Amino acid sequence: MLGIHPGSMAWKGNEVKRWPYEHFAALALAQAARGRSVRFFLGPHEEREAQRAEQDFRGYARISIVREPLVDAARRLAECEVFVGNDAGFSHLASGLGVKTLALYGMTSEARGAPIGPAVAYRPSLCPPCHDEGLRGFACVRNIGYRCIARDIEYDAVREKVDELFEGGAVEQPVVLEGPYRLYGKAYA
């Protein structure tokens, strides 16, 4: 079973760090066509996505939409073999529950915030992370419309990584304790 969460919290502009909904929906449909069951998790900050998912997945018995309180959603999440989502709470929860997780990173640093557990923190963009912890909002430092998450993470690459997680064994994500981080506009090495 594959778990998918297309959202993130809606606070301080976190919505801009989401991989496009259309890619998540296409992934769910493709995995269901391969015979896999899919749980499409939606939180309170994904009302628009929930309305779209109801339409997009109507008639697909292998895809269920999960819109439950966190404690119940966590139980359903723990039953998944593989999970894919943005750099958001659900990805960290999935990995912490022992689910093989593919966490998609754009504007945030995968080195700084990779989920702890069986996870792959995926960030193929050459664009530098532009999230500065502690600031009140997010801004694309190169002013190119958050290309790092919107276009640099390609659908086919994510699909392949999901298949690798299903086919492979254990996943180990190294924890990075130091690196080029920013906090309140100051660089820390």
C-alpha positions in Angstrom: 0.0 0.0 0.0 1.2 3.5 -0.9 0.4 6.5 1.2 0.4 10.0 -0.4 0.1 13.4 1.2 0.0 16.3 -1.3 -0.1 19.1 1.3 1.7 20.9 4.1 0.6 23.2 6.8 -0.7 26.6 5.7 1.3 28.9 7.9 3.8 31.5 6.9 3.5 30.6 3.3 4.3 26.9 3.6 2.0 26.2 0.7 4.7 27.2 -1.7 6.8 24.2 -0.7 4.3 21.7 -2.1 5.0 19.6 -5.2 2.1 20.2 -7.6 -1.1 18.4 -6.7 -1.5 17.1 -10.3 1.7 15.1 -9.9 0.5 13.5 -6.7 -2.9 12.6 -8.3 -1.2 11.2 -11.3 1.1 9.1 -9.1 -1.9 7.7 -7.2 -3.7 6.8 -10.4 -0.6 5.1 -11.9 0.0 3.1 -8.7 -3.6 2.0 -8.6 -3.4 1.0 -12.2 -0.4 -1.2 -11.2 -2.6 -3.0 -8.7 -1.4 -1.2 -5.6 -3.8 0.2 -3.0 -3.3 3.9 -2.3 -4.3 6.0 0.7 -4.4 9.7 -0.2 -4.1 11.7 3.1 -5.5 15.1 3.4 -5.3 17.4 6.4 -7.3 20.5 7.4 -5.2 22.8 5.3 -6.0 20.9 2.1 -9.7 21.6 1.5 -9.1 22.6 -2.2 -7.1 19.4 -2.8 -9.8 17.3 -1.0 -12.5 18.6 -3.4 -10.3 17.8 -6.4 -9.4 14.4 -5.1 -13.1 13.5 -4.6 -13.5 14.2 -8.3 -10.2 12.7 -9.6 -10.5 9.4 -7.7 -14.3 8.8 -8.1 -14.8 5.2 -9.2 -11.3 4.1 -8.3 -11.7 1.3 -5.7 -7.9 1.1 -5.0 -7.7 4.7 -3.9 -9.1 5.8 -0.6 -9.1 9.4 0.7 -8.2 9.7 4.3 -9.5 12.8 6.1 -9.5 11.8 9.7 -8.1 13.2 13.0 -4.4 12.8 13.3 -4.5 9.8 15.7 -6.7 7.9 13.3 -4.7 9.0 10.2 -1.5 7.9 11.9 -2.9 4.4 12.4 -3.8 4.2 8.7 -0.4 5.7 7.8 1.4 3.0 9.8 -0.2 0.3 7.6 1.4 1.7 4.4 4.5 0.1 3.0 5.7 3.2 1.2 4.8 6.9 1.6 5.5 10.0 -0.5 4.9 13.5 0.5 6.3 17.0 0.7 8.7 18.2 3.4 5.8 18.3 5.9 4.6 16.7 9.1 3.1 13.6 7.4 6.4 12.7 5.8 8.2 12.9 9.2 5.4 11.0 10.9 5.5 8.2 8.2 9.2 7.8 8.6 9.0 7.8 12.4 6.3 5.1 12.1 8.8 2.9 10.1 7.2 3.4 6.7 9.6 3.7 3.8 9.3 7.4 3.0 10.1 9.6 0.0 10.1 13.2 1.3 10.2 15.8 -1.5 12.3 18.9 -0.7 12.4 22.1 -2.7 12.9 25.4 -0.8 13.9 23.7 2.5 17.2 21.9 3.1 17.1 18.2 3.0 20.4 18.1 4.9 18.9 20.0 7.8 15.4 18.5 8.0 15.5 15.0 6.6 13.0 12.7 8.3 14.5 10.3 10.9 13.7 6.7 10.1 13.5 4.8 6.8 13.4 7.8 4.5 14.9 9.3 1.3 15.1 13.1 1.4 14.9 13.9 -2.3 16.0 17.3 -3.5 17.5 17.3 -7.0 17.4 21.1 -7.6 20.7 23.0 -7.9 18.9 26.0 -6.6 20.0 26.8 -3.0 17.4 26.3 -0.2 15.7 29.6 0.4 13.9 28.8 3.6 15.4 30.8 6.5 14.3 29.3 9.8 12.8 31.9 12.1 11.7 34.4 9.5 8.0 35.2 9.1 7.6 34.0 5.6 9.1 32.4 2.6 10.6 34.0 -0.4 12.2 32.5 -3.5 15.7 33.9 -3.3 16.2 33.8 -7.0 12.7 35.0 -7.8 12.0 32.1 -10.2 8.7 30.9 -8.8 10.0 28.1 -6.5 11.2 26.2 -9.5 13.0 23.8 -7.1 9.7 22.1 -6.1 7.4 23.1 -9.0 9.6 21.9 -11.9 13.0 20.5 -10.7 11.4 17.4 -9.1 10.2 15.5 -12.1 7.2 13.2 -12.0 9.1 10.2 -13.6 11.9 10.5 -11.1 9.5 10.3 -8.2 7.6 7.4 -9.7 10.9 5.5 -10.1 11.9 6.2 -6.6 8.6 5.0 -5.3 9.0 1.8 -7.3 12.5 1.4 -5.8 11.2 1.7 -2.3 8.6 -1.0 -3.0 11.2 -3.3 -4.5 14.0 -2.6 -2.1 14.7 -3.5 1.5 15.6 -1.2 4.3 16.2 2.5 3.8 18.8 4.4 5.8 18.9 8.2 5.8 22.0 9.6 7.4 21.4 12.4 9.9 23.4 15.5 9.2 24.4 17.5 12.3 26.3 20.3 10.6 26.3 22.2 7.4 25.5 25.5 5.7 22.4 26.5 7.5 20.7 29.9 7.9 18.8 31.2 10.9 17.3 34.6 11.1 19.4 35.7 8.1 22.7 34.6 9.5 24.7 31.8 8.0 26.0 29.0 10.2 28.5 26.4 9.0 
